[in-house]
Amino acid sequence: MGKKEKLIERLKTNPKDFSFDELQSVLEALGFAMSNKGKTSGSRVKFLKGNVAIVLHKPHPRNELLEYQIRQVLEILEKEALL
């Protein structure tokens, strides 16, 4: 099992210490591309794959995502049958 597969399995467990960088790696492995709208987007980022969009705020000053963010990402990925 490779690093990306291990991260996907870890994400499925709804961890409390999942970082934004780890999420970015998982989503890019699933075919998503990150987009932020330049200087006016602030900490808001969008991950796009076809017509599926995941929008969230980069956590700061910490790097770990909040529980609700992980839950929302998991719901979208499961709804789209990507997990």
mmCIF file of the N, C-alpha and C atoms, coordinates in Angstrom:
data_MODEL
# 
_entry.id   MODEL 
# 
loop_
_atom_site.group_PDB 
_atom_site.id 
_atom_site.type_symbol 
_atom_site.label_atom_id 
_atom_site.label_alt_id 
_atom_site.label_comp_id 
_atom_site.label_asym_id 
_atom_site.label_entity_id 
_atom_site.label_seq_id 
_atom_site.pdbx_PDB_ins_code 
_atom_site.Cartn_x 
_atom_site.Cartn_y 
_atom_site.Cartn_z 
_atom_site.occupancy 
_atom_site.B_iso_or_equiv 
_atom_site.pdbx_formal_charge 
_atom_site.auth_seq_id 
_atom_site.auth_comp_id 
_atom_site.auth_asym_id 
_atom_site.auth_atom_id 
_atom_site.pdbx_PDB_model_num 
ATOM 1   N N  . MET A 1 1  ? 0.851   -1.177 0.000   1.00 0.00 ? 1  MET A N  1 
ATOM 2   C CA . MET A 1 1  ? 0.000   0.000  0.000   1.00 0.00 ? 1  MET A CA 1 
ATOM 3   C C  . MET A 1 1  ? 0.893   1.234  0.000   1.00 0.00 ? 1  MET A C  1 
ATOM 4   N N  . GLY A 1 2  ? 0.654   2.125  -0.953  1.00 0.00 ? 2  GLY A N  1 
ATOM 5   C CA . GLY A 1 2  ? 1.462   3.326  -1.089  1.00 0.00 ? 2  GLY A CA 1 
ATOM 6   C C  . GLY A 1 2  ? 1.062   4.423  -0.111  1.00 0.00 ? 2  GLY A C  1 
ATOM 7   N N  . LYS A 1 3  ? 1.812   5.501  -0.154  1.00 0.00 ? 3  LYS A N  1 
ATOM 8   C CA . LYS A 1 3  ? 1.587   6.616  0.773   1.00 0.00 ? 3  LYS A CA 1 
ATOM 9   C C  . LYS A 1 3  ? 0.200   7.235  0.577   1.00 0.00 ? 3  LYS A C  1 
ATOM 10  N N  . LYS A 1 4  ? -0.211  7.418  -0.683  1.00 0.00 ? 4  LYS A N  1 
ATOM 11  C CA . LYS A 1 4  ? -1.521  8.027  -0.957  1.00 0.00 ? 4  LYS A CA 1 
ATOM 12  C C  . LYS A 1 4  ? -2.656  7.135  -0.454  1.00 0.00 ? 4  LYS A C  1 
ATOM 13  N N  . GLU A 1 5  ? -2.527  5.830  -0.672  1.00 0.00 ? 5  GLU A N  1 
ATOM 14  C CA . GLU A 1 5  ? -3.555  4.905  -0.196  1.00 0.00 ? 5  GLU A CA 1 
ATOM 15  C C  . GLU A 1 5  ? -3.654  4.908  1.320   1.00 0.00 ? 5  GLU A C  1 
ATOM 16  N N  . LYS A 1 6  ? -2.517  5.017  1.998   1.00 0.00 ? 6  LYS A N  1 
ATOM 17  C CA . LYS A 1 6  ? -2.516  5.078  3.458   1.00 0.00 ? 6  LYS A CA 1 
ATOM 18  C C  . LYS A 1 6  ? -3.197  6.350  3.950   1.00 0.00 ? 6  LYS A C  1 
ATOM 19  N N  . LEU A 1 7  ? -2.944  7.477  3.246   1.00 0.00 ? 7  LEU A N  1 
ATOM 20  C CA . LEU A 1 7  ? -3.596  8.732  3.622   1.00 0.00 ? 7  LEU A CA 1 
ATOM 21  C C  . LEU A 1 7  ? -5.108  8.640  3.419   1.00 0.00 ? 7  LEU A C  1 
ATOM 22  N N  . ILE A 1 8  ? -5.534  8.005  2.330   1.00 0.00 ? 8  ILE A N  1 
ATOM 23  C CA . ILE A 1 8  ? -6.974  7.845  2.070   1.00 0.00 ? 8  ILE A CA 1 
ATOM 24  C C  . ILE A 1 8  ? -7.611  7.004  3.160   1.00 0.00 ? 8  ILE A C  1 
ATOM 25  N N  . GLU A 1 9  ? -6.956  5.909  3.538   1.00 0.00 ? 9  GLU A N  1 
ATOM 26  C CA . GLU A 1 9  ? -7.478  5.051  4.610   1.00 0.00 ? 9  GLU A CA 1 
ATOM 27  C C  . GLU A 1 9  ? -7.532  5.816  5.929   1.00 0.00 ? 9  GLU A C  1 
ATOM 28  N N  . ARG A 1 10 ? -6.534  6.640  6.179   1.00 0.00 ? 10 ARG A N  1 
ATOM 29  C CA . ARG A 1 10 ? -6.511  7.439  7.419   1.00 0.00 ? 10 ARG A CA 1 
ATOM 30  C C  . ARG A 1 10 ? -7.641  8.468  7.417   1.00 0.00 ? 10 ARG A C  1 
ATOM 31  N N  . LEU A 1 11 ? -7.891  9.081  6.272   1.00 0.00 ? 11 LEU A N  1 
ATOM 32  C CA . LEU A 1 11 ? -8.970  10.061 6.162   1.00 0.00 ? 11 LEU A CA 1 
ATOM 33  C C  . LEU A 1 11 ? -10.317 9.416  6.456   1.00 0.00 ? 11 LEU A C  1 
ATOM 34  N N  . LYS A 1 12 ? -10.506 8.195  6.019   1.00 0.00 ? 12 LYS A N  1 
ATOM 35  C CA . LYS A 1 12 ? -11.772 7.478  6.231   1.00 0.00 ? 12 LYS A CA 1 
ATOM 36  C C  . LYS A 1 12 ? -12.077 7.258  7.710   1.00 0.00 ? 12 LYS A C  1 
ATOM 37  N N  . THR A 1 13 ? -11.040 7.286  8.559   1.00 0.00 ? 13 THR A N  1 
ATOM 38  C CA . THR A 1 13 ? -11.249 7.068  9.994   1.00 0.00 ? 13 THR A CA 1 
ATOM 39  C C  . THR A 1 13 ? -11.666 8.342  10.715  1.00 0.00 ? 13 THR A C  1 
ATOM 40  N N  . ASN A 1 14 ? -11.802 9.454  9.968   1.00 0.00 ? 14 ASN A N  1 
ATOM 41  C CA . ASN A 1 14 ? -12.202 10.744 10.527  1.00 0.00 ? 14 ASN A CA 1 
ATOM 42  C C  . ASN A 1 14 ? -11.251 11.185 11.651  1.00 0.00 ? 14 ASN A C  1 
ATOM 43  N N  . PRO A 1 15 ? -9.945  11.305 11.349  1.00 0.00 ? 15 PRO A N  1 
ATOM 44  C CA . PRO A 1 15 ? -8.968  11.648 12.387  1.00 0.00 ? 15 PRO A CA 1 
ATOM 45  C C  . PRO A 1 15 ? -9.096  13.094 12.844  1.00 0.00 ? 15 PRO A C  1 
ATOM 46  N N  . LYS A 1 16 ? -8.653  13.357 14.049  1.00 0.00 ? 16 LYS A N  1 
ATOM 47  C CA . LYS A 1 16 ? -8.718  14.708 14.605  1.00 0.00 ? 16 LYS A CA 1 
ATOM 48  C C  . LYS A 1 16 ? -7.476  15.530 14.259  1.00 0.00 ? 16 LYS A C  1 
ATOM 49  N N  . ASP A 1 17 ? -6.444  14.888 13.716  1.00 0.00 ? 17 ASP A N  1 
ATOM 50  C CA . ASP A 1 17 ? -5.189  15.583 13.430  1.00 0.00 ? 17 ASP A CA 1 
ATOM 51  C C  . ASP A 1 17 ? -4.794  15.488 11.958  1.00 0.00 ? 17 ASP A C  1 
ATOM 52  N N  . PHE A 1 18 ? -5.776  15.570 11.058  1.00 0.00 ? 18 PHE A N  1 
ATOM 53  C CA . PHE A 1 18 ? -5.509  15.498 9.622   1.00 0.00 ? 18 PHE A CA 1 
ATOM 54  C C  . PHE A 1 18 ? -5.178  16.901 9.123   1.00 0.00 ? 18 PHE A C  1 
ATOM 55  N N  . SER A 1 19 ? -4.028  17.057 8.495   1.00 0.00 ? 19 SER A N  1 
ATOM 56  C CA . SER A 1 19 ? -3.578  18.395 8.094   1.00 0.00 ? 19 SER A CA 1 
ATOM 57  C C  . SER A 1 19 ? -4.118  18.776 6.713   1.00 0.00 ? 19 SER A C  1 
ATOM 58  N N  . PHE A 1 20 ? -4.094  20.059 6.435   1.00 0.00 ? 20 PHE A N  1 
ATOM 59  C CA . PHE A 1 20 ? -4.525  20.556 5.134   1.00 0.00 ? 20 PHE A CA 1 
ATOM 60  C C  . PHE A 1 20 ? -3.637  19.983 4.034   1.00 0.00 ? 20 PHE A C  1 
ATOM 61  N N  . ASP A 1 21 ? -2.341  19.889 4.289   1.00 0.00 ? 21 ASP A N  1 
ATOM 62  C CA . ASP A 1 21 ? -1.416  19.353 3.294   1.00 0.00 ? 21 ASP A CA 1 
ATOM 63  C C  . ASP A 1 21 ? -1.735  17.891 2.975   1.00 0.00 ? 21 ASP A C  1 
ATOM 64  N N  . GLU A 1 22 ? -2.094  17.127 3.998   1.00 0.00 ? 22 GLU A N  1 
ATOM 65  C CA . GLU A 1 22 ? -2.479  15.732 3.770   1.00 0.00 ? 22 GLU A CA 1 
ATOM 66  C C  . GLU A 1 22 ? -3.752  15.654 2.933   1.00 0.00 ? 22 GLU A C  1 
ATOM 67  N N  . LEU A 1 23 ? -4.725  16.517 3.243   1.00 0.00 ? 23 LEU A N  1 
ATOM 68  C CA . LEU A 1 23 ? -5.961  16.535 2.471   1.00 0.00 ? 23 LEU A CA 1 
ATOM 69  C C  . LEU A 1 23 ? -5.682  16.914 1.023   1.00 0.00 ? 23 LEU A C  1 
ATOM 70  N N  . GLN A 1 24 ? -4.831  17.888 0.816   1.00 0.00 ? 24 GLN A N  1 
ATOM 71  C CA . GLN A 1 24 ? -4.478  18.306 -0.534  1.00 0.00 ? 24 GLN A CA 1 
ATOM 72  C C  . GLN A 1 24 ? -3.865  17.129 -1.301  1.00 0.00 ? 24 GLN A C  1 
ATOM 73  N N  . SER A 1 25 ? -2.989  16.365 -0.673  1.00 0.00 ? 25 SER A N  1 
ATOM 74  C CA . SER A 1 25 ? -2.381  15.197 -1.310  1.00 0.00 ? 25 SER A CA 1 
ATOM 75  C C  . SER A 1 25 ? -3.429  14.158 -1.689  1.00 0.00 ? 25 SER A C  1 
ATOM 76  N N  . VAL A 1 26 ? -4.363  13.903 -0.776  1.00 0.00 ? 26 VAL A N  1 
ATOM 77  C CA . VAL A 1 26 ? -5.424  12.924 -1.033  1.00 0.00 ? 26 VAL A CA 1 
ATOM 78  C C  . VAL A 1 26 ? -6.285  13.362 -2.214  1.00 0.00 ? 26 VAL A C  1 
ATOM 79  N N  . LEU A 1 27 ? -6.724  14.621 -2.181  1.00 0.00 ? 27 LEU A N  1 
ATOM 80  C CA . LEU A 1 27 ? -7.610  15.103 -3.239  1.00 0.00 ? 27 LEU A CA 1 
ATOM 81  C C  . LEU A 1 27 ? -6.903  15.143 -4.590  1.00 0.00 ? 27 LEU A C  1 
ATOM 82  N N  . GLU A 1 28 ? -5.637  15.516 -4.615  1.00 0.00 ? 28 GLU A N  1 
ATOM 83  C CA . GLU A 1 28 ? -4.893  15.506 -5.869  1.00 0.00 ? 28 GLU A CA 1 
ATOM 84  C C  . GLU A 1 28 ? -4.709  14.081 -6.376  1.00 0.00 ? 28 GLU A C  1 
ATOM 85  N N  . ALA A 1 29 ? -4.532  13.122 -5.477  1.00 0.00 ? 29 ALA A N  1 
ATOM 86  C CA . ALA A 1 29 ? -4.425  11.721 -5.883  1.00 0.00 ? 29 ALA A CA 1 
ATOM 87  C C  . ALA A 1 29 ? -5.741  11.215 -6.474  1.00 0.00 ? 29 ALA A C  1 
ATOM 88  N N  . LEU A 1 30 ? -6.864  11.798 -6.030  1.00 0.00 ? 30 LEU A N  1 
ATOM 89  C CA . LEU A 1 30 ? -8.172  11.413 -6.550  1.00 0.00 ? 30 LEU A CA 1 
ATOM 90  C C  . LEU A 1 30 ? -8.554  12.199 -7.808  1.00 0.00 ? 30 LEU A C  1 
ATOM 91  N N  . GLY A 1 31 ? -7.659  13.060 -8.282  1.00 0.00 ? 31 GLY A N  1 
ATOM 92  C CA . GLY A 1 31 ? -7.889  13.774 -9.528  1.00 0.00 ? 31 GLY A CA 1 
ATOM 93  C C  . GLY A 1 31 ? -8.398  15.194 -9.400  1.00 0.00 ? 31 GLY A C  1 
ATOM 94  N N  . PHE A 1 32 ? -8.418  15.739 -8.189  1.00 0.00 ? 32 PHE A N  1 
ATOM 95  C CA . PHE A 1 32 ? -8.867  17.115 -7.977  1.00 0.00 ? 32 PHE A CA 1 
ATOM 96  C C  . PHE A 1 32 ? -7.709  18.079 -8.233  1.00 0.00 ? 32 PHE A C  1 
ATOM 97  N N  . ALA A 1 33 ? -8.043  19.285 -8.636  1.00 0.00 ? 33 ALA A N  1 
ATOM 98  C CA . ALA A 1 33 ? -7.055  20.354 -8.804  1.00 0.00 ? 33 ALA A CA 1 
ATOM 99  C C  . ALA A 1 33 ? -7.440  21.499 -7.882  1.00 0.00 ? 33 ALA A C  1 
ATOM 100 N N  . MET A 1 34 ? -6.452  22.059 -7.187  1.00 0.00 ? 34 MET A N  1 
ATOM 101 C CA . MET A 1 34 ? -6.721  23.153 -6.251  1.00 0.00 ? 34 MET A CA 1 
ATOM 102 C C  . MET A 1 34 ? -6.764  24.477 -6.993  1.00 0.00 ? 34 MET A C  1 
ATOM 103 N N  . SER A 1 35 ? -7.720  25.308 -6.613  1.00 0.00 ? 35 SER A N  1 
ATOM 104 C CA . SER A 1 35 ? -7.874  26.624 -7.225  1.00 0.00 ? 35 SER A CA 1 
ATOM 105 C C  . SER A 1 35 ? -8.157  27.636 -6.128  1.00 0.00 ? 35 SER A C  1 
ATOM 106 N N  . ASN A 1 36 ? -7.449  28.759 -6.171  1.00 0.00 ? 36 ASN A N  1 
ATOM 107 C CA . ASN A 1 36 ? -7.833  29.889 -5.335  1.00 0.00 ? 36 ASN A CA 1 
ATOM 108 C C  . ASN A 1 36 ? -7.869  31.096 -6.252  1.00 0.00 ? 36 ASN A C  1 
ATOM 109 N N  . LYS A 1 37 ? -8.758  31.995 -5.980  1.00 0.00 ? 37 LYS A N  1 
ATOM 110 C CA . LYS A 1 37 ? -9.019  33.077 -6.919  1.00 0.00 ? 37 LYS A CA 1 
ATOM 111 C C  . LYS A 1 37 ? -8.107  34.272 -6.685  1.00 0.00 ? 37 LYS A C  1 
ATOM 112 N N  . GLY A 1 38 ? -6.835  34.022 -6.588  1.00 0.00 ? 38 GLY A N  1 
ATOM 113 C CA . GLY A 1 38 ? -5.883  35.112 -6.467  1.00 0.00 ? 38 GLY A CA 1 
ATOM 114 C C  . GLY A 1 38 ? -5.904  35.788 -5.114  1.00 0.00 ? 38 GLY A C  1 
ATOM 115 N N  . LYS A 1 39 ? -5.564  37.042 -5.090  1.00 0.00 ? 39 LYS A N  1 
ATOM 116 C CA . LYS A 1 39 ? -5.401  37.781 -3.841  1.00 0.00 ? 39 LYS A CA 1 
ATOM 117 C C  . LYS A 1 39 ? -6.714  37.986 -3.088  1.00 0.00 ? 39 LYS A C  1 
ATOM 118 N N  . THR A 1 40 ? -7.839  37.952 -3.785  1.00 0.00 ? 40 THR A N  1 
ATOM 119 C CA . THR A 1 40 ? -9.111  38.253 -3.127  1.00 0.00 ? 40 THR A CA 1 
ATOM 120 C C  . THR A 1 40 ? -9.745  37.047 -2.448  1.00 0.00 ? 40 THR A C  1 
ATOM 121 N N  . SER A 1 41 ? -9.197  35.857 -2.636  1.00 0.00 ? 41 SER A N  1 
ATOM 122 C CA . SER A 1 41 ? -9.833  34.676 -2.054  1.00 0.00 ? 41 SER A CA 1 
ATOM 123 C C  . SER A 1 41 ? -9.475  34.475 -0.590  1.00 0.00 ? 41 SER A C  1 
ATOM 124 N N  . GLY A 1 42 ? -8.430  35.121 -0.117  1.00 0.00 ? 42 GLY A N  1 
ATOM 125 C CA . GLY A 1 42 ? -8.026  34.947 1.270   1.00 0.00 ? 42 GLY A CA 1 
ATOM 126 C C  . GLY A 1 42 ? -7.602  33.513 1.524   1.00 0.00 ? 42 GLY A C  1 
ATOM 127 N N  . SER A 1 43 ? -8.142  32.898 2.558   1.00 0.00 ? 43 SER A N  1 
ATOM 128 C CA . SER A 1 43 ? -7.761  31.534 2.885   1.00 0.00 ? 43 SER A CA 1 
ATOM 129 C C  . SER A 1 43 ? -8.703  30.513 2.249   1.00 0.00 ? 43 SER A C  1 
ATOM 130 N N  . ARG A 1 44 ? -9.668  30.972 1.472   1.00 0.00 ? 44 ARG A N  1 
ATOM 131 C CA . ARG A 1 44 ? -10.640 30.068 0.849   1.00 0.00 ? 44 ARG A CA 1 
ATOM 132 C C  . ARG A 1 44 ? -10.018 29.406 -0.378  1.00 0.00 ? 44 ARG A C  1 
ATOM 133 N N  . VAL A 1 45 ? -10.136 28.085 -0.453  1.00 0.00 ? 45 VAL A N  1 
ATOM 134 C CA . VAL A 1 45 ? -9.641  27.332 -1.601  1.00 0.00 ? 45 VAL A CA 1 
ATOM 135 C C  . VAL A 1 45 ? -10.746 26.427 -2.116  1.00 0.00 ? 45 VAL A C  1 
ATOM 136 N N  . LYS A 1 46 ? -10.619 26.059 -3.383  1.00 0.00 ? 46 LYS A N  1 
ATOM 137 C CA . LYS A 1 46 ? -11.591 25.192 -4.020  1.00 0.00 ? 46 LYS A CA 1 
ATOM 138 C C  . LYS A 1 46 ? -10.833 24.063 -4.701  1.00 0.00 ? 46 LYS A C  1 
ATOM 139 N N  . PHE A 1 47 ? -11.300 22.856 -4.506  1.00 0.00 ? 47 PHE A N  1 
ATOM 140 C CA . PHE A 1 47 ? -10.753 21.702 -5.200  1.00 0.00 ? 47 PHE A CA 1 
ATOM 141 C C  . PHE A 1 47 ? -11.792 21.271 -6.223  1.00 0.00 ? 47 PHE A C  1 
ATOM 142 N N  . LEU A 1 48 ? -11.380 21.170 -7.474  1.00 0.00 ? 48 LEU A N  1 
ATOM 143 C CA . LEU A 1 48 ? -12.304 20.866 -8.556  1.00 0.00 ? 48 LEU A CA 1 
ATOM 144 C C  . LEU A 1 48 ? -11.931 19.574 -9.267  1.00 0.00 ? 48 LEU A C  1 
ATOM 145 N N  . LYS A 1 49 ? -12.960 18.800 -9.597  1.00 0.00 ? 49 LYS A N  1 
ATOM 146 C CA . LYS A 1 49 ? -12.801 17.616 -10.447 1.00 0.00 ? 49 LYS A CA 1 
ATOM 147 C C  . LYS A 1 49 ? -14.091 17.506 -11.245 1.00 0.00 ? 49 LYS A C  1 
ATOM 148 N N  . GLY A 1 50 ? -14.022 17.875 -12.510 1.00 0.00 ? 50 GLY A N  1 
ATOM 149 C CA . GLY A 1 50 ? -15.232 17.886 -13.325 1.00 0.00 ? 50 GLY A CA 1 
ATOM 150 C C  . GLY A 1 50 ? -16.232 18.860 -12.747 1.00 0.00 ? 50 GLY A C  1 
ATOM 151 N N  . ASN A 1 51 ? -17.438 18.352 -12.426 1.00 0.00 ? 51 ASN A N  1 
ATOM 152 C CA . ASN A 1 51 ? -18.462 19.228 -11.843 1.00 0.00 ? 51 ASN A CA 1 
ATOM 153 C C  . ASN A 1 51 ? -18.540 19.094 -10.321 1.00 0.00 ? 51 ASN A C  1 
ATOM 154 N N  . VAL A 1 52 ? -17.577 18.417 -9.718  1.00 0.00 ? 52 VAL A N  1 
ATOM 155 C CA . VAL A 1 52 ? -17.533 18.263 -8.262  1.00 0.00 ? 52 VAL A CA 1 
ATOM 156 C C  . VAL A 1 52 ? -16.598 19.321 -7.683  1.00 0.00 ? 52 VAL A C  1 
ATOM 157 N N  . ALA A 1 53 ? -17.103 20.083 -6.723  1.00 0.00 ? 53 ALA A N  1 
ATOM 158 C CA . ALA A 1 53 ? -16.299 21.134 -6.088  1.00 0.00 ? 53 ALA A CA 1 
ATOM 159 C C  . ALA A 1 53 ? -16.312 20.948 -4.572  1.00 0.00 ? 53 ALA A C  1 
ATOM 160 N N  . ILE A 1 54 ? -15.137 21.061 -3.977  1.00 0.00 ? 54 ILE A N  1 
ATOM 161 C CA . ILE A 1 54 ? -14.999 21.048 -2.527  1.00 0.00 ? 54 ILE A CA 1 
ATOM 162 C C  . ILE A 1 54 ? -14.405 22.391 -2.137  1.00 0.00 ? 54 ILE A C  1 
ATOM 163 N N  . VAL A 1 55 ? -15.169 23.176 -1.387  1.00 0.00 ? 55 VAL A N  1 
ATOM 164 C CA . VAL A 1 55 ? -14.734 24.515 -0.994  1.00 0.00 ? 55 VAL A CA 1 
ATOM 165 C C  . VAL A 1 55 ? -14.521 24.522 0.515   1.00 0.00 ? 55 VAL A C  1 
ATOM 166 N N  . LEU A 1 56 ? -13.359 25.007 0.938   1.00 0.00 ? 56 LEU A N  1 
ATOM 167 C CA . LEU A 1 56 ? -13.091 25.127 2.367   1.00 0.00 ? 56 LEU A CA 1 
ATOM 168 C C  . LEU A 1 56 ? -12.051 26.204 2.614   1.00 0.00 ? 56 LEU A C  1 
ATOM 169 N N  . HIS A 1 57 ? -11.910 26.559 3.871   1.00 0.00 ? 57 HIS A N  1 
ATOM 170 C CA . HIS A 1 57 ? -10.919 27.551 4.276   1.00 0.00 ? 57 HIS A CA 1 
ATOM 171 C C  . HIS A 1 57 ? -9.676  26.829 4.775   1.00 0.00 ? 57 HIS A C  1 
ATOM 172 N N  . LYS A 1 58 ? -8.514  27.324 4.354   1.00 0.00 ? 58 LYS A N  1 
ATOM 173 C CA . LYS A 1 58 ? -7.265  26.787 4.880   1.00 0.00 ? 58 LYS A CA 1 
ATOM 174 C C  . LYS A 1 58 ? -7.226  27.112 6.367   1.00 0.00 ? 58 LYS A C  1 
ATOM 175 N N  . PRO A 1 59 ? -6.883  26.135 7.178   1.00 0.00 ? 59 PRO A N  1 
ATOM 176 C CA . PRO A 1 59 ? -6.800  26.422 8.617   1.00 0.00 ? 59 PRO A CA 1 
ATOM 177 C C  . PRO A 1 59 ? -5.581  27.296 8.917   1.00 0.00 ? 59 PRO A C  1 
ATOM 178 N N  . HIS A 1 60 ? -5.762  28.233 9.822   1.00 0.00 ? 60 HIS A N  1 
ATOM 179 C CA . HIS A 1 60 ? -4.643  29.063 10.249  1.00 0.00 ? 60 HIS A CA 1 
ATOM 180 C C  . HIS A 1 60 ? -4.931  29.589 11.639  1.00 0.00 ? 60 HIS A C  1 
ATOM 181 N N  . PRO A 1 61 ? -4.035  29.707 12.529  1.00 0.00 ? 61 PRO A N  1 
ATOM 182 C CA . PRO A 1 61 ? -2.610  29.492 12.352  1.00 0.00 ? 61 PRO A CA 1 
ATOM 183 C C  . PRO A 1 61 ? -2.215  28.019 12.411  1.00 0.00 ? 61 PRO A C  1 
ATOM 184 N N  . ARG A 1 62 ? -3.120  27.165 12.829  1.00 0.00 ? 62 ARG A N  1 
ATOM 185 C CA . ARG A 1 62 ? -2.807  25.732 12.873  1.00 0.00 ? 62 ARG A CA 1 
ATOM 186 C C  . ARG A 1 62 ? -2.828  25.167 11.456  1.00 0.00 ? 62 ARG A C  1 
ATOM 187 N N  . ASN A 1 63 ? -2.401  23.926 11.287  1.00 0.00 ? 63 ASN A N  1 
ATOM 188 C CA . ASN A 1 63 ? -2.418  23.287 9.978   1.00 0.00 ? 63 ASN A CA 1 
ATOM 189 C C  . ASN A 1 63 ? -3.463  22.170 9.928   1.00 0.00 ? 63 ASN A C  1 
ATOM 190 N N  . GLU A 1 64 ? -4.013  21.786 11.096  1.00 0.00 ? 64 GLU A N  1 
ATOM 191 C CA . GLU A 1 64 ? -4.974  20.688 11.142  1.00 0.00 ? 64 GLU A CA 1 
ATOM 192 C C  . GLU A 1 64 ? -6.372  21.188 10.784  1.00 0.00 ? 64 GLU A C  1 
ATOM 193 N N  . LEU A 1 65 ? -7.086  20.354 10.050  1.00 0.00 ? 65 LEU A N  1 
ATOM 194 C CA . LEU A 1 65 ? -8.468  20.670 9.695   1.00 0.00 ? 65 LEU A CA 1 
ATOM 195 C C  . LEU A 1 65 ? -9.370  20.453 10.898  1.00 0.00 ? 65 LEU A C  1 
ATOM 196 N N  . LEU A 1 66 ? -10.481 21.146 10.922  1.00 0.00 ? 66 LEU A N  1 
ATOM 197 C CA . LEU A 1 66 ? -11.465 20.951 11.978  1.00 0.00 ? 66 LEU A CA 1 
ATOM 198 C C  . LEU A 1 66 ? -12.335 19.743 11.641  1.00 0.00 ? 66 LEU A C  1 
ATOM 199 N N  . GLU A 1 67 ? -12.977 19.195 12.656  1.00 0.00 ? 67 GLU A N  1 
ATOM 200 C CA . GLU A 1 67 ? -13.779 17.975 12.469  1.00 0.00 ? 67 GLU A CA 1 
ATOM 201 C C  . GLU A 1 67 ? -14.845 18.140 11.408  1.00 0.00 ? 67 GLU A C  1 
ATOM 202 N N  . TYR A 1 68 ? -15.554 19.284 11.411  1.00 0.00 ? 68 TYR A N  1 
ATOM 203 C CA . TYR A 1 68 ? -16.637 19.471 10.449  1.00 0.00 ? 68 TYR A CA 1 
ATOM 204 C C  . TYR A 1 68 ? -16.104 19.516 9.020   1.00 0.00 ? 68 TYR A C  1 
ATOM 205 N N  . GLN A 1 69 ? -14.883 20.036 8.822   1.00 0.00 ? 69 GLN A N  1 
ATOM 206 C CA . GLN A 1 69 ? -14.303 20.090 7.485   1.00 0.00 ? 69 GLN A CA 1 
ATOM 207 C C  . GLN A 1 69 ? -14.021 18.682 6.965   1.00 0.00 ? 69 GLN A C  1 
ATOM 208 N N  . ILE A 1 70 ? -13.474 17.845 7.812   1.00 0.00 ? 70 ILE A N  1 
ATOM 209 C CA . ILE A 1 70 ? -13.192 16.463 7.416   1.00 0.00 ? 70 ILE A CA 1 
ATOM 210 C C  . ILE A 1 70 ? -14.493 15.742 7.106   1.00 0.00 ? 70 ILE A C  1 
ATOM 211 N N  . ARG A 1 71 ? -15.495 15.951 7.948   1.00 0.00 ? 71 ARG A N  1 
ATOM 212 C CA . ARG A 1 71 ? -16.810 15.322 7.744   1.00 0.00 ? 71 ARG A CA 1 
ATOM 213 C C  . ARG A 1 71 ? -17.420 15.746 6.407   1.00 0.00 ? 71 ARG A C  1 
ATOM 214 N N  . GLN A 1 72 ? -17.346 17.039 6.090   1.00 0.00 ? 72 GLN A N  1 
ATOM 215 C CA . GLN A 1 72 ? -17.903 17.535 4.833   1.00 0.00 ? 72 GLN A CA 1 
ATOM 216 C C  . GLN A 1 72 ? -17.183 16.940 3.626   1.00 0.00 ? 72 GLN A C  1 
ATOM 217 N N  . VAL A 1 73 ? -15.867 16.880 3.690   1.00 0.00 ? 73 VAL A N  1 
ATOM 218 C CA . VAL A 1 73 ? -15.092 16.311 2.579   1.00 0.00 ? 73 VAL A CA 1 
ATOM 219 C C  . VAL A 1 73 ? -15.452 14.846 2.397   1.00 0.00 ? 73 VAL A C  1 
ATOM 220 N N  . LEU A 1 74 ? -15.530 14.099 3.504   1.00 0.00 ? 74 LEU A N  1 
ATOM 221 C CA . LEU A 1 74 ? -15.893 12.682 3.414   1.00 0.00 ? 74 LEU A CA 1 
ATOM 222 C C  . LEU A 1 74 ? -17.282 12.495 2.807   1.00 0.00 ? 74 LEU A C  1 
ATOM 223 N N  . GLU A 1 75 ? -18.240 13.337 3.206   1.00 0.00 ? 75 GLU A N  1 
ATOM 224 C CA . GLU A 1 75 ? -19.597 13.236 2.659   1.00 0.00 ? 75 GLU A CA 1 
ATOM 225 C C  . GLU A 1 75 ? -19.607 13.452 1.153   1.00 0.00 ? 75 GLU A C  1 
ATOM 226 N N  . ILE A 1 76 ? -18.880 14.458 0.693   1.00 0.00 ? 76 ILE A N  1 
ATOM 227 C CA . ILE A 1 76 ? -18.829 14.747 -0.746  1.00 0.00 ? 76 ILE A CA 1 
ATOM 228 C C  . ILE A 1 76 ? -18.162 13.606 -1.499  1.00 0.00 ? 76 ILE A C  1 
ATOM 229 N N  . LEU A 1 77 ? -17.038 13.113 -0.989  1.00 0.00 ? 77 LEU A N  1 
ATOM 230 C CA . LEU A 1 77 ? -16.313 12.039 -1.675  1.00 0.00 ? 77 LEU A CA 1 
ATOM 231 C C  . LEU A 1 77 ? -17.144 10.751 -1.713  1.00 0.00 ? 77 LEU A C  1 
ATOM 232 N N  . GLU A 1 78 ? -17.862 10.450 -0.639  1.00 0.00 ? 78 GLU A N  1 
ATOM 233 C CA . GLU A 1 78 ? -18.705 9.260  -0.622  1.00 0.00 ? 78 GLU A CA 1 
ATOM 234 C C  . GLU A 1 78 ? -19.911 9.430  -1.541  1.00 0.00 ? 78 GLU A C  1 
ATOM 235 N N  . LYS A 1 79 ? -20.493 10.611 -1.556  1.00 0.00 ? 79 LYS A N  1 
ATOM 236 C CA . LYS A 1 79 ? -21.654 10.890 -2.418  1.00 0.00 ? 79 LYS A CA 1 
ATOM 237 C C  . LYS A 1 79 ? -21.267 10.729 -3.895  1.00 0.00 ? 79 LYS A C  1 
ATOM 238 N N  . GLU A 1 80 ? -20.066 11.141 -4.244  1.00 0.00 ? 80 GLU A N  1 
ATOM 239 C CA . GLU A 1 80 ? -19.596 11.054 -5.619  1.00 0.00 ? 80 GLU A CA 1 
ATOM 240 C C  . GLU A 1 80 ? -18.938 9.700  -5.928  1.00 0.00 ? 80 GLU A C  1 
ATOM 241 N N  . ALA A 1 81 ? -18.986 8.776  -4.974  1.00 0.00 ? 81 ALA A N  1 
ATOM 242 C CA . ALA A 1 81 ? -18.414 7.427  -5.121  1.00 0.00 ? 81 ALA A CA 1 
ATOM 243 C C  . ALA A 1 81 ? -16.916 7.467  -5.447  1.00 0.00 ? 81 ALA A C  1 
ATOM 244 N N  . LEU A 1 82 ? -16.204 8.372  -4.800  1.00 0.00 ? 82 LEU A N  1 
ATOM 245 C CA . LEU A 1 82 ? -14.759 8.475  -4.989  1.00 0.00 ? 82 LEU A CA 1 
ATOM 246 C C  . LEU A 1 82 ? -13.992 7.767  -3.874  1.00 0.00 ? 82 LEU A C  1 
ATOM 247 N N  . LEU A 1 83 ? -14.695 7.346  -2.838  1.00 0.00 ? 83 LEU A N  1 
ATOM 248 C CA . LEU A 1 83 ? -14.064 6.569  -1.753  1.00 0.00 ? 83 LEU A CA 1 
ATOM 249 C C  . LEU A 1 83 ? -14.691 5.207  -1.672  1.00 0.00 ? 83 LEU A C  1 
# 
